[in-house]
């Protein structure tokens, strides 16, 4: 037990427990079933993308374009449906658009050898620009009823489809990351890409798969976002990348790659969602919420490194 508490995941469990207790004490409605569903539903698209971002960062890369891909996918769906394209066909086309976005990122990173920070920052701007070009200052709605219900109605009782998708991605991602050869390659490349290359690992292939998956999952999240709101604008999902990256790094995933776990990311997601929900119930403004999340982002980078340094010092002393 003491060993677990000394780990980053153990610390996250303590922080989560304190957050839940504080929220329950400050807001009696916090523990209601409807609020717990809302807690996930209002940020469900972010946590879906966080599952893909976990792989990207453990691999030693970053994808800053995820929120822009979400927005582009949502806007493209609105334009296609307005043009008379059947909803099911529009969904497939938007997912392919996400795949193409991920493929573009992968091409510049693996073939042109440009750092992912630079590539995805450029694509953040480009994809957001394309979304704004599609809609300009307009908003689109009037989606098919069956599509809008996907984002609001429960598939199993009160549980929405988006939450089921998240759980499937979380469990599937954990199994792939921690129980398969592909997952070991993701960690290996993140730890030392040069050693991995000399060991025969096809680094370009692994990175291409990761960025393609990130693109598809981001496009899917964008569609779910459009379904939940039943409308889209050019600024859809604007700024979501801050929360997504914070959730992953706070979960103990090293910004330098090679270290992290899905369990830590899950605990981090629960902490961020509970913090945002508790602040909202206490009528704390969105700007303050953003400042808190920004502070968490800094701590999430410093925290694991400080704990590792402290642990190494203790080993050296003994």
Helices and strands as residue ranges (DSSP letters): H 2-6, H 8-26, G 28-31, H 33-41, H 44-58, H 66-82, H 87-106, I 107-111, H 116-135, E 139-140, H 145-152, E 154-156, E 159-160, H 161-179, H 181-191, H 193-198, H 203-229, E 232-233, H 240-250, H 262-281, H 286-317
